[in-house]
């Protein structure tokens, strides 16, 4: 869990597919909640995932949204219909966007961080849980 050394954000936002929910997903959500009073989690729709990954998740959007909405650290679970975080900010007005640090330095998030600065919202990279991912879980299932 993240140790909070500065004032918390009022509204925080994070997004993801959250397919085959695992401890890495929980760590991201728990660490994000430790830094904000109200955590909104955007769950990528099946259509969005198909658009940028070329395939749909194993678990349906409706079920993934219900799973995320049932987690005690999540104050609000919503549909994420595009990858534009500035567009999401225009509706949600979050003070900070939380993302796994495996995306730090990626061109998309360099741009996102710059975009969010224009509206005085912070981009916070949280520790990525390296030993697990949905891709690794699917590979393990296929190999057994």
Rosetta constraint file for C-alpha pairs under 8 A:
AtomPair CA 1 CA 27 HARMONIC 7.32 0.50
AtomPair CA 1 CA 30 HARMONIC 7.06 0.50
AtomPair CA 1 CA 31 HARMONIC 5.64 0.50
AtomPair CA 1 CA 34 HARMONIC 7.79 0.50
AtomPair CA 2 CA 31 HARMONIC 5.39 0.50
AtomPair CA 2 CA 34 HARMONIC 6.72 0.50
AtomPair CA 3 CA 34 HARMONIC 7.90 0.50
AtomPair CA 4 CA 8 HARMONIC 7.68 0.50
AtomPair CA 4 CA 34 HARMONIC 6.97 0.50
AtomPair CA 4 CA 35 HARMONIC 6.59 0.50
AtomPair CA 7 CA 35 HARMONIC 7.93 0.50
AtomPair CA 8 CA 34 HARMONIC 7.89 0.50
AtomPair CA 8 CA 35 HARMONIC 4.95 0.50
AtomPair CA 8 CA 36 HARMONIC 5.01 0.50
AtomPair CA 8 CA 37 HARMONIC 6.96 0.50
AtomPair CA 9 CA 35 HARMONIC 6.03 0.50
AtomPair CA 9 CA 36 HARMONIC 4.36 0.50
AtomPair CA 9 CA 37 HARMONIC 6.41 0.50
AtomPair CA 9 CA 95 HARMONIC 6.05 0.50
AtomPair CA 9 CA 96 HARMONIC 6.80 0.50
AtomPair CA 10 CA 36 HARMONIC 5.30 0.50
AtomPair CA 10 CA 37 HARMONIC 4.94 0.50
AtomPair CA 10 CA 38 HARMONIC 6.07 0.50
AtomPair CA 10 CA 94 HARMONIC 7.78 0.50
AtomPair CA 10 CA 95 HARMONIC 6.55 0.50
AtomPair CA 11 CA 36 HARMONIC 5.88 0.50
AtomPair CA 11 CA 37 HARMONIC 6.14 0.50
AtomPair CA 11 CA 38 HARMONIC 4.83 0.50
AtomPair CA 11 CA 39 HARMONIC 5.98 0.50
AtomPair CA 11 CA 40 HARMONIC 7.44 0.50
AtomPair CA 11 CA 93 HARMONIC 7.67 0.50
AtomPair CA 11 CA 94 HARMONIC 4.85 0.50
AtomPair CA 11 CA 95 HARMONIC 5.37 0.50
AtomPair CA 11 CA 96 HARMONIC 6.85 0.50
AtomPair CA 12 CA 32 HARMONIC 7.17 0.50
AtomPair CA 12 CA 33 HARMONIC 7.56 0.50
AtomPair CA 12 CA 35 HARMONIC 7.76 0.50
AtomPair CA 12 CA 36 HARMONIC 5.63 0.50
AtomPair CA 12 CA 37 HARMONIC 7.58 0.50
AtomPair CA 12 CA 38 HARMONIC 6.16 0.50
AtomPair CA 12 CA 39 HARMONIC 4.83 0.50
AtomPair CA 12 CA 40 HARMONIC 6.14 0.50
AtomPair CA 12 CA 94 HARMONIC 5.36 0.50
AtomPair CA 12 CA 95 HARMONIC 5.87 0.50
AtomPair CA 12 CA 96 HARMONIC 4.94 0.50
AtomPair CA 12 CA 97 HARMONIC 5.92 0.50
AtomPair CA 12 CA 98 HARMONIC 7.08 0.50
AtomPair CA 13 CA 32 HARMONIC 8.00 0.50
AtomPair CA 13 CA 39 HARMONIC 5.82 0.50
AtomPair CA 13 CA 40 HARMONIC 4.84 0.50
AtomPair CA 13 CA 41 HARMONIC 5.75 0.50
AtomPair CA 13 CA 42 HARMONIC 7.41 0.50
AtomPair CA 13 CA 94 HARMONIC 6.19 0.50
AtomPair CA 13 CA 96 HARMONIC 6.32 0.50
AtomPair CA 13 CA 97 HARMONIC 4.86 0.50
AtomPair CA 13 CA 98 HARMONIC 6.05 0.50
AtomPair CA 14 CA 29 HARMONIC 7.72 0.50
AtomPair CA 14 CA 32 HARMONIC 7.68 0.50
AtomPair CA 14 CA 39 HARMONIC 7.84 0.50
AtomPair CA 14 CA 40 HARMONIC 6.64 0.50
AtomPair CA 14 CA 41 HARMONIC 5.06 0.50
AtomPair CA 14 CA 42 HARMONIC 6.18 0.50
AtomPair CA 14 CA 97 HARMONIC 5.75 0.50
AtomPair CA 14 CA 98 HARMONIC 5.01 0.50
AtomPair CA 14 CA 99 HARMONIC 6.34 0.50
AtomPair CA 15 CA 41 HARMONIC 5.46 0.50
AtomPair CA 15 CA 42 HARMONIC 4.36 0.50
AtomPair CA 15 CA 43 HARMONIC 5.77 0.50
AtomPair CA 15 CA 44 HARMONIC 7.07 0.50
AtomPair CA 15 CA 80 HARMONIC 7.25 0.50
AtomPair CA 15 CA 99 HARMONIC 7.72 0.50
AtomPair CA 16 CA 41 HARMONIC 7.94 0.50
AtomPair CA 16 CA 42 HARMONIC 6.52 0.50
AtomPair CA 16 CA 43 HARMONIC 5.42 0.50
AtomPair CA 16 CA 44 HARMONIC 5.77 0.50
AtomPair CA 17 CA 43 HARMONIC 5.65 0.50
AtomPair CA 17 CA 44 HARMONIC 4.96 0.50
AtomPair CA 17 CA 45 HARMONIC 7.61 0.50
AtomPair CA 17 CA 49 HARMONIC 7.35 0.50
AtomPair CA 17 CA 57 HARMONIC 7.66 0.50
AtomPair CA 17 CA 64 HARMONIC 7.96 0.50
AtomPair CA 18 CA 25 HARMONIC 6.57 0.50
AtomPair CA 18 CA 43 HARMONIC 7.02 0.50
AtomPair CA 18 CA 64 HARMONIC 6.60 0.50
AtomPair CA 18 CA 68 HARMONIC 7.95 0.50
AtomPair CA 19 CA 57 HARMONIC 6.04 0.50
AtomPair CA 19 CA 58 HARMONIC 6.53 0.50
AtomPair CA 19 CA 59 HARMONIC 5.90 0.50
AtomPair CA 19 CA 64 HARMONIC 6.78 0.50
AtomPair CA 19 CA 134 HARMONIC 6.56 0.50
AtomPair CA 20 CA 58 HARMONIC 7.22 0.50
AtomPair CA 20 CA 59 HARMONIC 6.72 0.50
AtomPair CA 20 CA 134 HARMONIC 6.11 0.50
AtomPair CA 21 CA 25 HARMONIC 6.32 0.50
AtomPair CA 21 CA 26 HARMONIC 7.82 0.50
AtomPair CA 21 CA 134 HARMONIC 7.65 0.50
AtomPair CA 22 CA 26 HARMONIC 6.54 0.50
AtomPair CA 22 CA 132 HARMONIC 7.70 0.50
AtomPair CA 22 CA 133 HARMONIC 7.50 0.50
AtomPair CA 22 CA 134 HARMONIC 7.60 0.50
AtomPair CA 23 CA 27 HARMONIC 5.98 0.50
AtomPair CA 23 CA 129 HARMONIC 7.90 0.50
AtomPair CA 23 CA 132 HARMONIC 7.61 0.50
AtomPair CA 24 CA 28 HARMONIC 6.36 0.50
AtomPair CA 24 CA 128 HARMONIC 7.09 0.50
AtomPair CA 24 CA 129 HARMONIC 5.04 0.50
AtomPair CA 24 CA 130 HARMONIC 7.90 0.50
AtomPair CA 24 CA 132 HARMONIC 6.38 0.50
AtomPair CA 24 CA 133 HARMONIC 6.86 0.50
AtomPair CA 25 CA 29 HARMONIC 6.37 0.50
AtomPair CA 26 CA 30 HARMONIC 5.90 0.50
AtomPair CA 27 CA 31 HARMONIC 5.90 0.50
AtomPair CA 27 CA 129 HARMONIC 7.35 0.50
AtomPair CA 28 CA 32 HARMONIC 6.05 0.50
AtomPair CA 28 CA 99 HARMONIC 7.64 0.50
AtomPair CA 28 CA 100 HARMONIC 6.84 0.50
AtomPair CA 28 CA 126 HARMONIC 6.86 0.50
AtomPair CA 28 CA 127 HARMONIC 7.58 0.50
AtomPair CA 28 CA 128 HARMONIC 7.40 0.50
AtomPair CA 29 CA 33 HARMONIC 6.14 0.50
AtomPair CA 29 CA 73 HARMONIC 6.73 0.50
AtomPair CA 29 CA 74 HARMONIC 7.35 0.50
AtomPair CA 30 CA 34 HARMONIC 6.30 0.50
AtomPair CA 30 CA 73 HARMONIC 6.03 0.50
AtomPair CA 31 CA 35 HARMONIC 6.87 0.50
AtomPair CA 31 CA 126 HARMONIC 7.18 0.50
AtomPair CA 32 CA 36 HARMONIC 6.75 0.50
AtomPair CA 32 CA 39 HARMONIC 7.32 0.50
AtomPair CA 32 CA 98 HARMONIC 6.20 0.50
AtomPair CA 32 CA 126 HARMONIC 7.63 0.50
AtomPair CA 33 CA 37 HARMONIC 6.97 0.50
AtomPair CA 33 CA 38 HARMONIC 7.31 0.50
AtomPair CA 33 CA 39 HARMONIC 5.84 0.50
AtomPair CA 33 CA 73 HARMONIC 5.91 0.50
AtomPair CA 33 CA 74 HARMONIC 7.39 0.50
AtomPair CA 38 CA 74 HARMONIC 7.81 0.50
AtomPair CA 38 CA 75 HARMONIC 5.85 0.50
AtomPair CA 38 CA 76 HARMONIC 7.97 0.50
AtomPair CA 39 CA 73 HARMONIC 7.33 0.50
AtomPair CA 39 CA 74 HARMONIC 5.55 0.50
AtomPair CA 39 CA 75 HARMONIC 5.25 0.50
AtomPair CA 39 CA 76 HARMONIC 6.51 0.50
AtomPair CA 40 CA 74 HARMONIC 6.45 0.50
AtomPair CA 40 CA 75 HARMONIC 5.99 0.50
AtomPair CA 40 CA 76 HARMONIC 4.72 0.50
AtomPair CA 40 CA 77 HARMONIC 5.83 0.50
AtomPair CA 40 CA 78 HARMONIC 7.33 0.50
AtomPair CA 41 CA 68 HARMONIC 7.57 0.50
AtomPair CA 41 CA 74 HARMONIC 6.75 0.50
AtomPair CA 41 CA 76 HARMONIC 6.27 0.50
AtomPair CA 41 CA 77 HARMONIC 4.86 0.50
AtomPair CA 41 CA 78 HARMONIC 6.26 0.50
AtomPair CA 42 CA 77 HARMONIC 5.91 0.50
AtomPair CA 42 CA 78 HARMONIC 4.89 0.50
AtomPair CA 42 CA 79 HARMONIC 5.46 0.50
AtomPair CA 42 CA 80 HARMONIC 4.87 0.50
AtomPair CA 43 CA 61 HARMONIC 7.59 0.50
AtomPair CA 43 CA 64 HARMONIC 7.26 0.50
AtomPair CA 43 CA 65 HARMONIC 6.12 0.50
AtomPair CA 43 CA 68 HARMONIC 7.85 0.50
AtomPair CA 43 CA 77 HARMONIC 7.04 0.50
AtomPair CA 43 CA 78 HARMONIC 6.12 0.50
AtomPair CA 43 CA 79 HARMONIC 5.14 0.50
AtomPair CA 43 CA 80 HARMONIC 5.17 0.50
AtomPair CA 44 CA 48 HARMONIC 6.18 0.50
AtomPair CA 44 CA 49 HARMONIC 6.43 0.50
AtomPair CA 44 CA 61 HARMONIC 7.42 0.50
AtomPair CA 44 CA 79 HARMONIC 6.14 0.50
AtomPair CA 44 CA 80 HARMONIC 4.54 0.50
AtomPair CA 44 CA 81 HARMONIC 6.16 0.50
AtomPair CA 44 CA 82 HARMONIC 7.69 0.50
AtomPair CA 45 CA 49 HARMONIC 6.33 0.50
AtomPair CA 45 CA 61 HARMONIC 5.52 0.50
AtomPair CA 45 CA 79 HARMONIC 6.23 0.50
AtomPair CA 45 CA 80 HARMONIC 6.04 0.50
AtomPair CA 45 CA 81 HARMONIC 5.85 0.50
AtomPair CA 46 CA 50 HARMONIC 6.13 0.50
AtomPair CA 46 CA 56 HARMONIC 5.53 0.50
AtomPair CA 46 CA 57 HARMONIC 6.58 0.50
AtomPair CA 46 CA 60 HARMONIC 6.98 0.50
AtomPair CA 46 CA 61 HARMONIC 5.69 0.50
AtomPair CA 47 CA 51 HARMONIC 6.17 0.50
AtomPair CA 47 CA 56 HARMONIC 7.37 0.50
AtomPair CA 47 CA 81 HARMONIC 7.78 0.50
AtomPair CA 48 CA 52 HARMONIC 6.56 0.50
AtomPair CA 48 CA 80 HARMONIC 7.93 0.50
AtomPair CA 48 CA 81 HARMONIC 5.87 0.50
AtomPair CA 48 CA 82 HARMONIC 6.26 0.50
AtomPair CA 49 CA 53 HARMONIC 5.56 0.50
AtomPair CA 49 CA 54 HARMONIC 7.11 0.50
AtomPair CA 49 CA 55 HARMONIC 6.70 0.50
AtomPair CA 49 CA 56 HARMONIC 5.95 0.50
AtomPair CA 49 CA 57 HARMONIC 7.22 0.50
AtomPair CA 50 CA 54 HARMONIC 4.51 0.50
AtomPair CA 50 CA 55 HARMONIC 4.48 0.50
AtomPair CA 50 CA 56 HARMONIC 5.01 0.50
AtomPair CA 51 CA 55 HARMONIC 7.72 0.50
AtomPair CA 57 CA 61 HARMONIC 7.90 0.50
AtomPair CA 59 CA 63 HARMONIC 6.53 0.50
AtomPair CA 59 CA 64 HARMONIC 6.42 0.50
AtomPair CA 60 CA 64 HARMONIC 6.21 0.50
AtomPair CA 61 CA 65 HARMONIC 5.98 0.50
AtomPair CA 62 CA 66 HARMONIC 6.26 0.50
AtomPair CA 63 CA 67 HARMONIC 6.15 0.50
AtomPair CA 64 CA 68 HARMONIC 6.19 0.50
AtomPair CA 65 CA 69 HARMONIC 6.01 0.50
AtomPair CA 65 CA 77 HARMONIC 6.51 0.50
AtomPair CA 65 CA 78 HARMONIC 7.17 0.50
AtomPair CA 65 CA 79 HARMONIC 7.48 0.50
AtomPair CA 66 CA 70 HARMONIC 6.16 0.50
AtomPair CA 67 CA 71 HARMONIC 6.86 0.50
AtomPair CA 68 CA 74 HARMONIC 7.05 0.50
AtomPair CA 68 CA 77 HARMONIC 6.36 0.50
AtomPair CA 69 CA 74 HARMONIC 6.25 0.50
AtomPair CA 69 CA 75 HARMONIC 7.54 0.50
AtomPair CA 69 CA 76 HARMONIC 6.45 0.50
AtomPair CA 69 CA 77 HARMONIC 5.03 0.50
AtomPair CA 70 CA 74 HARMONIC 7.45 0.50
AtomPair CA 84 CA 88 HARMONIC 6.60 0.50
AtomPair CA 85 CA 89 HARMONIC 6.17 0.50
AtomPair CA 85 CA 112 HARMONIC 6.70 0.50
AtomPair CA 86 CA 90 HARMONIC 6.41 0.50
AtomPair CA 86 CA 112 HARMONIC 7.18 0.50
AtomPair CA 86 CA 115 HARMONIC 6.47 0.50
AtomPair CA 86 CA 116 HARMONIC 6.33 0.50
AtomPair CA 87 CA 91 HARMONIC 7.12 0.50
AtomPair CA 88 CA 92 HARMONIC 6.06 0.50
AtomPair CA 88 CA 93 HARMONIC 7.86 0.50
AtomPair CA 89 CA 93 HARMONIC 4.73 0.50
AtomPair CA 89 CA 94 HARMONIC 6.02 0.50
AtomPair CA 94 CA 121 HARMONIC 6.76 0.50
AtomPair CA 95 CA 120 HARMONIC 7.37 0.50
AtomPair CA 95 CA 121 HARMONIC 4.71 0.50
AtomPair CA 95 CA 122 HARMONIC 6.27 0.50
AtomPair CA 96 CA 121 HARMONIC 5.26 0.50
AtomPair CA 96 CA 122 HARMONIC 4.50 0.50
AtomPair CA 96 CA 123 HARMONIC 5.73 0.50
AtomPair CA 96 CA 124 HARMONIC 6.66 0.50
AtomPair CA 97 CA 121 HARMONIC 7.40 0.50
AtomPair CA 97 CA 122 HARMONIC 6.23 0.50
AtomPair CA 97 CA 123 HARMONIC 4.95 0.50
AtomPair CA 97 CA 124 HARMONIC 5.98 0.50
AtomPair CA 98 CA 123 HARMONIC 6.24 0.50
AtomPair CA 98 CA 124 HARMONIC 4.88 0.50
AtomPair CA 98 CA 125 HARMONIC 5.87 0.50
AtomPair CA 98 CA 126 HARMONIC 6.72 0.50
AtomPair CA 99 CA 103 HARMONIC 7.22 0.50
AtomPair CA 99 CA 123 HARMONIC 7.61 0.50
AtomPair CA 99 CA 124 HARMONIC 6.31 0.50
AtomPair CA 99 CA 125 HARMONIC 4.95 0.50
AtomPair CA 99 CA 126 HARMONIC 5.96 0.50
AtomPair CA 100 CA 104 HARMONIC 7.66 0.50
AtomPair CA 100 CA 125 HARMONIC 5.39 0.50
AtomPair CA 100 CA 126 HARMONIC 4.88 0.50
AtomPair CA 100 CA 127 HARMONIC 5.84 0.50
AtomPair CA 100 CA 128 HARMONIC 4.99 0.50
AtomPair CA 101 CA 125 HARMONIC 4.76 0.50
AtomPair CA 101 CA 126 HARMONIC 5.32 0.50
AtomPair CA 101 CA 127 HARMONIC 5.47 0.50
AtomPair CA 101 CA 128 HARMONIC 5.55 0.50
AtomPair CA 102 CA 127 HARMONIC 7.88 0.50
AtomPair CA 102 CA 128 HARMONIC 5.98 0.50
AtomPair CA 103 CA 109 HARMONIC 6.89 0.50
AtomPair CA 103 CA 125 HARMONIC 8.00 0.50
AtomPair CA 104 CA 109 HARMONIC 6.81 0.50
AtomPair CA 104 CA 110 HARMONIC 7.70 0.50
AtomPair CA 104 CA 125 HARMONIC 6.86 0.50
AtomPair CA 105 CA 109 HARMONIC 6.78 0.50
AtomPair CA 105 CA 110 HARMONIC 6.14 0.50
AtomPair CA 106 CA 110 HARMONIC 6.22 0.50
AtomPair CA 107 CA 111 HARMONIC 6.28 0.50
AtomPair CA 108 CA 112 HARMONIC 6.17 0.50
AtomPair CA 109 CA 113 HARMONIC 5.86 0.50
AtomPair CA 110 CA 114 HARMONIC 6.40 0.50
AtomPair CA 111 CA 115 HARMONIC 6.06 0.50
AtomPair CA 112 CA 116 HARMONIC 6.05 0.50
AtomPair CA 112 CA 123 HARMONIC 7.87 0.50
AtomPair CA 113 CA 117 HARMONIC 6.27 0.50
AtomPair CA 113 CA 122 HARMONIC 7.15 0.50
AtomPair CA 113 CA 123 HARMONIC 5.47 0.50
AtomPair CA 114 CA 118 HARMONIC 6.85 0.50
AtomPair CA 115 CA 119 HARMONIC 7.37 0.50
AtomPair CA 116 CA 120 HARMONIC 6.28 0.50
AtomPair CA 116 CA 121 HARMONIC 5.06 0.50
AtomPair CA 116 CA 122 HARMONIC 6.42 0.50
AtomPair CA 116 CA 123 HARMONIC 7.19 0.50
AtomPair CA 117 CA 121 HARMONIC 5.54 0.50
AtomPair CA 117 CA 122 HARMONIC 6.48 0.50
AtomPair CA 132 CA 136 HARMONIC 6.27 0.50
AtomPair CA 132 CA 137 HARMONIC 7.28 0.50
AtomPair CA 133 CA 137 HARMONIC 6.29 0.50
AtomPair CA 134 CA 138 HARMONIC 6.20 0.50
AtomPair CA 135 CA 139 HARMONIC 6.22 0.50
AtomPair CA 136 CA 140 HARMONIC 6.11 0.50
AtomPair CA 137 CA 141 HARMONIC 6.22 0.50
AtomPair CA 138 CA 142 HARMONIC 6.19 0.50
AtomPair CA 139 CA 143 HARMONIC 6.19 0.50
AtomPair CA 140 CA 144 HARMONIC 6.33 0.50
